[in-house]
Each structure stands twice: as C-alpha cells, then as structure tokens.
Amino acid sequence: MQQDTWDNKAGNPGIKAYDFGPRAGLFYHFNGKFTAETNFYYGVTNIVKDQELAQYATWKVQQWTMGVRYNILKPAGSSGTSAQ
C-alpha cells in the first residue's frame, strides 16, 4: 500500500504553468535613496488543469507585494553639485 505524502504529490501540483492578467502598482520616493512600492496582480485564467475539477473550482492567482528600495548608486545625470 502506497502512502500519500507531500513528496509524492509535489511533482505534479495539477495547475497550469501560465497565467496572465492586469498588474497595478504605486511607488513613493522618500528622498534620493529610499523608495516604497506596492503592486497588485490579478490573474484572469482559471489555473486548475483537471477539467472535471475545473467545473466546480476556480483558482485564480492574486498577488499583492510591498517593498522598500534603497539606491546605492547616484542617479544618472546627477553630479552631486548644484549648478549656479
């Protein structure tokens, strides 16, 4: 008798490999070094592979990310001195 374990099922998760949909995001520059950002992605494809299961279940990718960026290099065109 074979036991169902995570390792036996991980090779074939039963979802489609590709998805597409709109993505929207915002970012805010605090100063020349720090930027905060957030993005939201909403997939429009039902990613369930099994057609029988897809009649009863709809799985769509929804992803929300947030982050902070730190610029370690000077922006292009900035010399660090102001023109007078």
CORVENCOR-V124343 format. One record per residue. N is the residue number from 0. RES is the residue in one small letter. PHI is phi as a letter, one per 30 degrees, with the letter a starting at -180 (999 if undefined). OMEGA is omega in degrees with one decimal (none if undefined). BURIAL is 1 if it has 9 or more other ideal C-beta (glycine too) atoms within 8 Angstrom, else 0. Layout:
N	RES	PHI	OMEGA	BURIAL
N	RES	PHI	OMEGA	BURIAL
This chain:
0	m	999	-178.9	0
1	q	c	177.4	0
2	q	d	173.0	0
3	d	d	177.4	0
4	t	b	179.0	0
5	w	e	-178.3	0
6	d	d	179.5	0
7	n	d	-175.3	1
8	k	c	-173.6	1
9	a	d	-179.0	0
10	g	d	-177.9	0
11	n	b	-176.2	0
12	p	d	176.5	0
13	g	i	176.6	0
14	i	b	178.8	0
15	k	d	-175.7	0
16	a	d	-174.8	0
17	y	b	179.0	0
18	d	b	174.2	1
19	f	b	179.8	0
20	g	l	-178.9	1
21	p	d	177.4	0
22	r	b	178.7	0
23	a	b	-179.0	0
24	g	a	177.0	0
25	l	b	171.3	0
26	f	b	-178.2	1
27	y	b	177.8	0
28	h	d	176.5	0
29	f	d	176.8	0
30	n	a	-179.0	0
31	g	d	-175.5	0
32	k	c	-173.8	0
33	f	c	174.7	1
34	t	b	173.3	1
35	a	c	-178.8	1
36	e	b	173.4	1
37	t	b	-179.9	1
38	n	b	174.1	1
39	f	b	178.0	1
40	y	b	178.4	1
41	y	b	178.9	1
42	g	d	-178.6	1
43	v	c	-178.4	0
44	t	c	170.5	1
45	n	d	-172.0	0
46	i	d	177.7	1
47	v	d	179.8	1
48	k	d	-174.6	0
49	d	d	-176.3	0
50	q	d	179.2	0
51	e	d	177.6	0
52	l	d	-177.8	1
53	a	d	176.4	1
54	q	d	-174.9	0
55	y	c	-175.6	0
56	a	b	175.1	0
57	t	b	176.3	0
58	w	c	177.5	0
59	k	b	-179.4	1
60	v	d	171.9	1
61	q	b	-174.9	0
62	q	b	176.1	0
63	w	b	179.1	0
64	t	b	176.2	0
65	m	b	-179.7	0
66	g	a	176.1	0
67	v	b	177.2	0
68	r	c	174.8	1
69	y	b	-178.2	0
70	n	d	-179.4	1
71	i	c	179.4	0
72	l	c	175.8	0
73	k	d	175.8	0
74	p	d	179.5	0
75	a	e	178.5	0
76	g	i	179.5	0
77	s	c	-177.7	0
78	s	c	-179.9	0
79	g	i	176.3	0
80	t	b	179.7	0
81	s	c	178.0	0
82	a	d	179.6	0
83	q	b	none	0
